[in-house]
């Protein structure tokens, strides 16, 4: 009988606010996954955003993929799943009525 290894999950809330609703939702979902035996790696969006330059094909061609996004890609590639709460912009305006 083969015993499966615990699932590896990457969790990311793409919000810069410390206690955003999205961040809290990811925390709850990650806790549920851990309760079921999964290994959860929580990514820090602020650290990712600070270490990821704007995309520039010329720089990528000359220097390769920058270290922070390359490391994230490796962690995502090794994971079995992703918990993601994308950033929501509330800066859109409604037309005047």
PyMOL commands that set and color helices and strands:
alter all, ss='L'
color gray80, all
select helices_A, chain A and resi 21-35+45-50+57-63+67-78
alter helices_A, ss='H'
color red, helices_A
select strands_A, chain A and resi 8-13+39-42+81-85
alter strands_A, ss='S'
color yellow, strands_A
deselect
rebuild
show_as cartoon
